[in-house]
Structures are given as C-alpha cells and as structure tokens.
Amino acid sequence: MSDDALDAVSSATLQDGHHSFVWDLTDSKGKALPQGQYTVKVEGTLYWGSNVVYSGTVDTGKAQNGAITVQKKRSEPNNTRNADMIQHVKMTVRRH
C-alpha cells in the first residue's frame, strides 16, 4: 500500500450523542497493514463549508496501549457558529 493510500468511512449526519469507531489496522480487504505511521481523522462539515477536523497519528511499530495526542483544526477559527459540532474527541490504542 502506498503512502498515498486512503481508507475512509463516510455517512450521513449522525444523531447527537456519544459515538465510537474502531479501526483494526487492516485495509479495506481485511489484510493487516504493514508497520508504520498512520493518521486517523474525524471530520465534521456544516453545509459543505465550515468544518472541524480532529487528527492523531499512531505508529504501529512503536505504539503501546494508551492515549494518542489529538489535534483540532477548524476551517474558520473565528466563526463560532456551530463551533461545537464535534467535541471531546479521544483516540486510544488498545492492543490485544
């Protein structure tokens, strides 16, 4: 898989509330990915314009169980309308 490879999950707008997503470090065919650095992103977009993206990077060769540092970036930082469309994003590595 090249460095440009991308896997994404997209859906209609979720209802308010708590949501969890799990990625098992496999590709779209269920094959285990090689060790390396992968970026995980959670994005919310309002009317195909203003958006917020939370991202974190996991290094599968070094990662231990625990929290991943999450960064937040808004496309319109000065626009406070719907600034809370996604909140309290946490990313965690759990090895079995």
C-alpha positions in Angstrom: 0.0 0.0 0.0 1.5 3.4 -1.0 1.9 6.4 1.3 -1.0 8.0 -0.6 -3.4 5.2 0.2 -6.5 6.3 2.0 -9.3 4.5 3.7 -12.4 6.4 4.8 -15.8 5.9 6.4 -18.4 8.4 5.4 -22.0 8.5 6.4 -25.0 10.8 6.7 -25.0 13.2 9.7 -25.0 11.3 13.0 -27.5 12.0 15.7 -26.4 13.9 18.7 -24.7 11.8 21.4 -21.7 9.6 22.0 -20.2 7.7 19.1 -17.4 5.2 18.9 -15.4 4.0 15.9 -12.9 1.2 15.8 -10.2 0.6 13.2 -8.4 -2.7 13.5 -5.3 -1.7 11.4 -6.5 -3.6 8.4 -7.1 -2.4 4.8 -10.4 -2.5 3.0 -9.9 -6.2 2.2 -9.2 -7.2 5.9 -5.5 -7.6 5.3 -3.2 -6.4 8.2 -1.3 -3.2 7.3 2.5 -3.1 7.5 4.0 -1.4 10.5 4.3 2.4 10.0 2.7 5.7 10.9 -1.0 6.2 10.2 -3.1 9.3 10.7 -6.6 8.9 12.0 -9.1 11.8 11.3 -12.6 12.6 12.5 -14.2 15.4 10.5 -17.5 17.3 10.7 -18.6 19.6 7.9 -21.5 22.0 8.0 -23.3 22.6 4.7 -20.1 21.7 2.7 -18.4 24.7 4.1 -17.2 25.3 7.7 -15.6 22.2 9.1 -13.6 20.9 12.0 -11.0 18.1 11.8 -9.5 16.2 14.8 -6.5 14.1 13.9 -4.0 11.8 15.6 -1.1 9.7 14.5 -0.3 6.2 15.6 3.0 4.4 14.9 2.1 0.8 14.8 5.7 -0.2 15.2 6.1 1.7 18.5 2.6 2.2 19.9 1.7 1.0 23.3 -1.7 1.0 24.8 -2.8 4.4 25.7 -4.0 7.8 24.5 -3.0 9.3 21.2 -2.4 13.1 21.1 -5.3 14.7 19.2 -5.1 18.0 17.4 -8.1 20.1 16.4 -8.2 22.4 13.4 -11.2 24.5 12.3 -11.5 25.8 8.7 -13.0 29.1 10.1 -11.5 29.6 13.5 -13.2 33.0 14.1 -16.6 31.6 13.2 -18.2 30.5 16.5 -21.4 29.3 14.8 -21.6 25.5 15.3 -18.1 25.5 16.9 -19.3 22.6 19.0 -20.5 20.3 16.2 -17.9 17.7 17.3 -16.4 17.8 20.8 -14.4 15.7 23.2 -12.7 13.6 20.6 -10.4 10.9 22.2 -8.2 8.4 20.4 -6.8 5.4 22.1 -4.5 2.5 21.1 -5.7 -0.9 22.5 -3.6 -3.8 21.6 -4.9 -7.3 22.2 
